[in-house]
């Protein structure tokens, strides 16, 4: 494997293989060797991009040298995007492997546990914590490799500051001390709890409590665990039809007292690991079986992953080329986007009608009388709207992302549905712009997306035919009455509702002030 990649010129970017809040991941090829790599592209112009966290992740993964951790191959900036190049692991994640069903073979589970423990032992010895260990961050290779990836919320522990005091991770895999985030903070033992959740997930198909409770409720149950057997009792571990060694291994992972919870090094010596030890050939065979089963399941269920290929932006290159060209080519139109004005000149304020193929260019169409427009006032008005949109966009982005993750967690989405939702998310954010409506000579501004939803709800409530009633039933919550204006059933306002209402009113006042 090539030790370092320095520029995009060394790579051929292929199809998209993953997408998240950080950006997009593509499969790529190193041109000189034809070896596969993973290319994570992070948009540096995105308001949600945290450069500090990105820099921290890169500094951690660049120091890791272990077969059980995905290899870092370099990073660089191109066209306002940070490209992070990693080793490509082609078998998919543990989460994807579980889609056909749970893994009931304890030998296979033990092999996966051992490889993860080797990675954790290496990290913990270097004073690092992963902090977001879950099935999506464990990758399987077609040669039988198992690798830990995605160190987006990892942290480096120093000798003077051996604990972290920030609550991060994914709900169902989080340890009690991480959720409580008490004064003692948490250390590397938090990763051991998450490992136990991953192994439980392997055998059951879902992490602990996911089948019983939504994320926030699960967090409350986990945080209430004070004794070592509390969590074991909640998840009914003793009722699982597993060997005594596997059960004891999970109990060691799920000890609430972190002082009693075994380290990665000690768990590597547990009977569940040592008694299921296999050579590299058998390990490769067992892991390949999991990957093959997933491929067969995809074929049987007609799961077709949409192939989204990377399209580089050539506009900048073309403009540079045009500037360097001394000879002008005949019959060529040179288009430079930098010469475009944001607003049309006053000479062309009227909207021209479209010309049909039958209409000749010499035909004249009657011109409509139009009002004179003050372009300076229009620019100032539009500038205010843009500033307001910029203020509101981060908040809308949070809402839309939460809705997306909630739907993704609670629903079994196909790849096509997932891609469409990602596109819908982006459209929501793009439509945080204003439309001008004029009435009684007073120009008012409305958010396009809000206007769309308003008209949609009005249209939904207009007719009462069978199809419309069915749509209402599927769309409207049960507490919404079928009236001309949709009203929510009244209820007594509690203390939290009052606080929320007060905060909302304050926010509206601030928005009005900004707009004014």
C-alpha positions in Angstrom: 0.0 0.0 0.0 1.3 3.5 -0.9 2.6 5.3 2.1 1.3 8.8 1.3 -1.0 10.6 -1.2 -0.3 14.3 -1.8 -2.7 15.5 -4.4 -5.9 14.7 -6.3 -3.8 14.2 -9.5 -2.6 10.8 -8.1 -6.2 9.6 -7.8 -9.1 8.5 -9.9 -12.3 9.1 -8.0 -15.1 6.6 -8.6 -18.5 6.0 -7.1 -20.0 7.3 -3.8 -19.9 4.7 -1.0 -21.0 6.7 2.0 -22.5 9.9 3.2 -23.0 11.7 6.5 -22.9 15.0 8.3 -19.2 15.3 7.7 -19.4 15.1 3.9 -19.2 12.3 1.2 -17.0 9.2 1.0 -15.9 7.9 -2.5 -14.1 4.8 -3.6 -10.9 5.8 -5.4 -8.0 4.3 -7.3 -4.3 5.2 -7.0 -3.4 5.7 -10.7 0.1 4.3 -10.5 -0.8 1.1 -8.6 -4.5 0.7 -9.2 -5.0 0.1 -5.5 -8.4 1.1 -3.9 -8.6 3.9 -1.4 -11.4 5.6 0.5 -11.7 9.4 -0.2 -13.6 11.4 2.4 -14.5 14.9 1.1 -15.4 17.5 3.7 -16.9 20.8 2.6 -14.9 23.5 4.3 -17.6 26.1 3.4 -20.3 24.3 5.3 -21.4 26.1 8.5 -21.5 22.8 10.3 -17.9 21.8 9.6 -15.8 21.8 12.7 -12.2 22.2 11.7 -10.9 21.6 15.2 -12.6 18.2 15.3 -11.4 17.3 11.8 -7.8 18.3 12.7 -8.0 16.2 15.9 -9.3 13.1 14.0 -6.5 13.4 11.4 -3.8 13.8 14.1 -5.1 10.7 15.9 -5.4 8.4 12.8 -2.1 9.5 11.3 -0.3 8.2 14.4 -2.0 4.7 14.3 0.0 1.9 12.8 -2.0 -1.3 13.2 -3.6 -3.9 10.8 -6.9 -3.6 12.9 -7.2 0.2 12.3 -7.8 1.7 8.9 -4.7 3.3 7.5 -4.4 7.0 6.9 -2.8 7.9 3.6 -2.8 11.7 3.5 -5.0 14.8 3.2 -5.0 18.0 1.1 -7.5 20.8 0.1 -8.9 21.1 -3.4 -11.8 23.4 -4.5 -12.8 24.3 -0.9 -13.0 20.7 0.1 -10.7 18.8 2.4 -9.8 15.4 1.0 -8.9 12.8 3.6 -7.5 9.6 2.0 -7.8 6.3 3.9 -7.4 2.6 3.3 -10.5 1.2 1.5 -12.1 -1.8 3.3 -14.4 -3.4 0.7 -16.5 -5.9 2.7 -18.9 -3.3 4.3 -19.5 -2.5 8.0 -20.7 -4.8 10.7 -24.0 -2.9 10.6 -24.5 -3.8 7.0 -23.5 -7.4 7.5 -26.3 -7.7 10.1 -29.0 -6.8 7.7 -29.7 -10.4 6.6 -30.0 -11.3 10.3 -28.0 -11.9 13.6 -24.7 -13.8 13.7 -25.3 -16.8 16.0 -22.0 -18.5 15.6 -20.0 -17.7 18.7 -16.7 -18.6 17.1 -17.2 -15.8 14.5 -18.3 -13.4 17.3 -15.2 -14.2 19.3 -12.9 -13.6 16.3 -14.5 -10.2 15.7 -14.2 -9.4 19.4 -10.5 -10.3 19.5 -9.7 -8.1 16.5 -11.6 -5.1 18.0 -9.9 -5.7 21.4 -6.4 -5.6 19.7 -7.3 -2.3 18.2 -8.6 -0.9 21.5 -5.6 -2.2 23.5 -3.3 -0.4 21.0 -5.3 2.8 21.2 -5.6 2.8 25.0 -1.9 2.1 25.4 -1.2 5.2 23.4 -3.6 7.2 25.6 -6.4 7.5 23.0 -10.1 6.7 23.4 -12.4 6.0 20.4 -15.6 7.2 22.2 -18.0 6.2 19.3 -17.5 2.4 19.0 -20.5 0.9 17.2 -21.3 -1.5 14.4 -21.2 1.2 11.7 -17.5 1.9 12.7 -16.3 -1.7 12.4 -15.4 -2.7 8.8 -14.9 -6.1 7.3 -12.5 -6.8 4.4 -13.0 -9.5 1.7 -9.7 -11.1 2.8 -11.0 -11.6 6.4 -9.7 -8.4 7.9 -11.6 -6.5 10.7 -10.8 -2.9 11.1 -11.8 0.0 13.4 -12.6 3.3 11.7 -14.2 6.7 12.1 -12.3 8.6 14.9 -14.5 11.7 14.5 -15.1 12.0 18.2 -11.9 10.3 19.5 -9.7 12.1 21.9 -6.1 12.1 23.1 -5.5 11.7 26.8 -2.5 13.5 28.3 -0.7 12.5 31.5 -2.1 15.5 33.3 -5.7 15.2 32.0 -6.5 11.5 31.9 -10.3 11.8 31.7 -12.8 13.4 29.3 -15.8 15.4 30.5 -17.8 15.7 27.2 -20.8 13.6 26.4 -20.3 12.0 23.0 -21.2 8.8 21.3 -24.3 7.0 20.0 -27.1 6.4 22.5 -27.5 2.6 22.5 -23.7 2.0 22.7 -23.0 4.6 25.4 -21.7 3.7 28.9 -23.4 5.1 32.0 -20.5 7.3 33.0 -20.5 8.9 29.5 -24.2 9.7 29.7 -24.0 11.0 33.3 -20.9 13.0 32.5 -20.2 13.5 36.2 -17.3 15.3 37.7 -15.1 12.2 37.4 -15.5 12.1 33.7 -14.8 8.9 31.8 -11.8 7.0 30.6 -10.9 4.3 28.1 -13.2 1.8 29.9 -16.1 3.5 28.1 -14.9 1.8 24.9 -15.2 -1.6 26.6 -18.9 -1.1 27.4 -19.5 -0.1 23.8 -17.7 -3.3 22.7 -20.1 -5.4 24.8 -23.0 -3.6 23.1 -21.5 -4.5 19.7 -21.2 -8.2 20.5 -24.7 -8.2 22.0 -25.8 -6.6 18.7 -24.1 -9.3 16.7 -26.0 -12.1 18.4 -29.4 -10.3 18.6 -29.3 -8.1 15.5 -29.9 -4.9 17.5 -27.9 -3.3 20.3 -29.2 -3.5 23.9 -32.6 -1.8 24.5 -33.1 -0.7 20.9 -36.0 -3.0 20.3 -37.7 -1.9 23.6 -37.1 1.9 23.8 -36.4 5.0 21.7 -32.9 6.5 22.2 -33.7 9.1 24.9 -35.6 6.7 27.0 -32.8 4.1 26.6 -30.3 6.7 27.8 -32.4 7.3 31.0 -32.5 3.5 31.7 -28.7 3.2 31.2 -27.9 6.2 33.3 -30.0 4.8 36.2 -27.8 1.7 36.5 -25.8 2.0 39.7 -24.9 -1.6 40.5 -23.0 -4.0 38.3 -25.9 -6.3 37.7 -28.4 -3.5 36.9 -27.8 -3.3 33.2 -27.5 -7.1 32.9 -31.0 -7.4 34.4 -32.5 -4.7 32.2 -31.4 -6.4 29.0 -32.3 -9.9 30.4 -28.8 -11.2 29.6 -29.4 -14.4 31.6 -32.2 -15.3 29.2 -30.0 -15.4 26.2 -29.2 -18.8 24.8 -25.4 -18.3 24.7 -22.5 -20.1 26.3 -21.4 -19.4 29.8 -18.1 -18.0 28.5 -19.8 -15.5 26.2 -22.2 -14.5 29.0 -19.4 -13.9 31.4 -17.5 -11.9 28.8 -20.5 -9.6 28.3 -21.0 -9.3 32.1 -17.4 -8.1 32.4 -18.0 -5.5 29.7 -21.2 -4.3 31.4 -19.8 -3.6 34.8 -21.1 -0.2 35.9 -18.1 0.4 38.2 -15.3 1.3 35.8 -12.7 0.2 38.3 -14.1 -3.4 38.1 -14.6 -3.3 34.3 -11.8 -5.2 32.7 -9.3 -3.5 30.3 -8.9 -4.6 26.6 -5.6 -6.3 27.5 -7.3 -8.5 30.2 -10.3 -9.3 28.1 -7.9 -10.7 25.4 -7.1 -13.4 28.0 -10.7 -14.2 28.7 -11.8 -17.8 28.0 -14.4 -16.6 25.4 -11.4 -15.3 23.3 -8.8 -17.9 24.0 -11.0 -21.0 23.6 -12.3 -19.8 20.2 -8.8 -19.0 18.8 -8.4 -19.9 15.1 -5.6 -19.5 12.5 -5.7 -16.8 9.8 -7.1 -19.1 7.1 -10.1 -20.1 9.2 -10.7 -16.5 10.3 -10.7 -15.4 6.6 -13.1 -18.2 5.7 -15.6 -17.2 8.5 -15.5 -13.5 7.7 -15.9 -14.2 4.0 -19.0 -16.2 4.7 -20.6 -13.2 6.4 -19.8 -11.0 3.4 -21.1 -13.6 1.0 -24.3 -14.1 3.0 -24.9 -10.3 2.8 -24.4 -10.3 -1.0 -26.8 -13.2 -1.5 -29.4 -11.5 0.7 -29.0 -8.3 -1.4 -29.7 -10.3 -4.5 -32.7 -12.1 -3.1 -34.2 -8.9 -1.8 -33.3 -6.9 -5.0 -31.2 -4.4 -3.0 -29.5 -2.3 -5.6 -27.2 0.4 -4.4 -27.4 3.5 -6.6 -24.1 4.3 -8.2 -23.4 8.0 -7.7 -20.2 8.9 -9.5 -17.9 11.8 -8.6 -18.1 14.7 -11.1 -15.2 17.2 -10.7 -15.9 20.9 -11.2 -14.0 22.0 -14.3 -15.2 25.6 -14.3 -12.1 27.0 -12.7 -9.8 25.0 -15.0 -11.6 26.2 -18.1 -11.4 29.8 -17.0 -7.7 29.5 -16.5 -7.3 27.8 -19.9 -9.3 30.6 -21.6 -7.2 33.3 -20.0 -4.0 31.6 -21.2 -5.2 31.0 -24.8 -3.6 33.6 -27.1 -5.5 32.4 -30.2 -9.2 32.6 -30.2 -10.9 29.5 -31.6 -13.6 30.1 -34.2 -17.3 29.1 -33.4 -16.5 28.9 -29.7 -18.5 30.6 -26.9 -16.3 31.4 -23.9 -18.4 31.6 -20.7 -16.9 33.0 -17.5 -19.3 32.9 -14.5 -17.3 35.7 -12.8 -18.7 38.2 -15.4 -22.3 37.5 -14.4 -24.2 40.3 -12.5 -26.4 39.3 -9.5 -29.2 41.5 -11.0 -30.2 42.3 -14.6 -29.5 45.7 -16.0 -32.4 48.1 -16.0 -32.6 47.7 -19.8 -33.9 44.2 -19.5 -36.3 44.3 -16.6 -39.2 42.7 -18.5 -39.5 39.0 -18.7 -39.5 37.9 -22.4 -41.9 35.3 -23.6 -40.5 32.0 -24.7 -40.1 31.5 -28.5 -41.7 28.5 -30.0 -39.9 26.6 -32.9 -42.5 28.0 -35.3 -41.9 31.6 -34.4 -39.2 33.5 -36.3 -36.8 35.8 -34.7 -38.1 38.8 -36.7 -41.6 38.6 -35.2 -42.3 41.2 -32.6 -44.2 40.6 -29.5 -46.1 43.4 -27.7 -44.3 44.7 -24.7 -46.0 44.9 -21.4 -45.9 48.1 -19.3 -43.8 47.5 -16.2 -43.2 49.4 -13.1 -39.8 51.1 -12.7 -37.7 49.2 -10.2 -35.2 50.8 -7.8 -32.4 48.3 -8.1 -30.4 49.8 -5.2 -33.4 49.3 -2.9 -33.9 45.8 -4.3 -30.3 44.9 -3.6 -30.5 46.2 0.0 -33.7 44.3 0.6 -32.3 41.1 -0.8 -29.1 41.6 1.2 -31.2 41.7 4.4 -33.0 38.6 3.4 -29.8 36.8 2.7 -28.4 37.8 6.1 -31.5 36.5 7.8 -31.4 33.2 5.9 -27.8 32.8 7.0 -28.8 33.3 10.6 -31.7 30.8 10.4 -29.9 28.2 8.3 -27.8 26.5 11.1 -31.0 26.2 13.2 -33.0 24.6 10.4 -30.0 22.4 9.6 -30.1 21.0 13.2 -33.9 20.4 12.9 -33.7 18.7 9.5 -30.7 16.5 10.6 -32.5 15.4 13.8 -35.6 14.5 11.8 -33.5 12.6 9.3 -31.6 10.6 11.9 -34.8 9.8 13.8 -36.4 8.5 10.6 -33.3 6.5 9.7 -33.1 4.9 13.2 -36.8 4.0 13.5 -37.4 2.9 9.9 -35.8 0.2 7.7 -34.9 2.4 4.8 -33.7 1.1 1.5 -30.6 2.6 -0.1 -32.8 4.5 -2.6 -35.0 5.9 0.2 -31.9 6.9 2.1 -30.5 8.8 -0.9 -33.8 10.5 -1.6 -34.0 11.7 2.1 -30.5 13.0 1.9 -31.6 15.0 -1.2 -34.7 16.2 0.6 -32.6 17.4 3.5 -30.5 19.5 1.1 -33.6 20.9 -0.7 -35.1 22.0 2.7 -31.9 24.0 3.4 -31.8 25.4 -0.1 -35.4 26.6 0.1 -34.6 28.7 3.1 -35.0 31.7 0.9 -37.6 34.4 0.6 -40.3 34.9 -1.9 -41.8 38.4 -2.3 -45.5 38.7 -2.4 -47.1 42.1 -3.1 -50.4 43.2 -1.7 -51.8 46.8 -1.3 -48.4 48.1 -2.4 -46.8 46.6 0.6 -44.1 44.0 -0.2 -43.8 41.2 2.3 -41.3 38.4 2.5 -42.1 34.7 3.2 -39.9 31.7 3.5 -40.6 29.5 0.5 -40.4 26.2 2.3 -42.9 27.4 5.0 -45.2 28.7 2.3 -45.1 25.4 0.5 -46.0 23.5 3.7 -48.8 25.9 4.5 -50.4 25.5 1.1 -49.9 21.8 1.2 -51.8 21.5 4.5 -54.6 23.7 3.1 -55.0 21.6 0.0 -54.9 18.4 2.1 -57.9 19.6 4.1 -60.1 20.9 1.2 -61.9 17.7 0.0 -63.2 14.7 1.8 -63.1 11.9 -0.9 -61.8 8.5 0.0 -58.3 9.0 -1.3 -57.9 12.4 0.5 -59.2 10.9 3.8 -56.7 8.1 3.5 -53.9 10.6 2.9 -55.0 12.7 5.9 -55.0 9.6 8.1 -51.5 8.7 7.0 -50.1 12.2 7.2 -51.8 14.0 10.1 -51.1 13.0 13.7 -54.1 11.6 15.6 -54.3 14.7 17.9 -55.0 17.0 14.9 -58.6 17.6 14.2 -60.0 17.7 10.7 -61.0 21.4 10.5 -60.4 24.2 8.1 -57.6 25.4 10.3 -55.8 22.5 12.0 -55.8 22.8 15.7 -54.0 20.8 18.3 -56.0 19.5 21.3 -55.6 21.9 24.1 -53.8 20.7 27.2 -52.5 22.3 30.4 -49.2 24.0 30.0 -46.5 22.5 32.1 -43.3 24.3 33.4 -41.2 23.1 30.5 -43.8 24.2 28.0 -43.7 27.7 29.5 -39.9 27.8 29.2 -40.0 26.6 25.7 -42.7 29.2 24.8 -40.7 32.0 26.4 -37.6 31.0 24.5 -39.5 30.8 21.2 -41.0 34.3 21.7 -37.5 35.7 22.5 -36.2 34.1 19.3 -39.0 35.6 17.2 -38.2 39.1 18.7 -34.6 38.7 17.8 -35.4 37.6 14.2 -37.7 40.6 13.8 -34.9 42.9 15.1 -32.4 41.3 12.6 -34.9 41.7 9.7 -35.6 45.3 10.6 
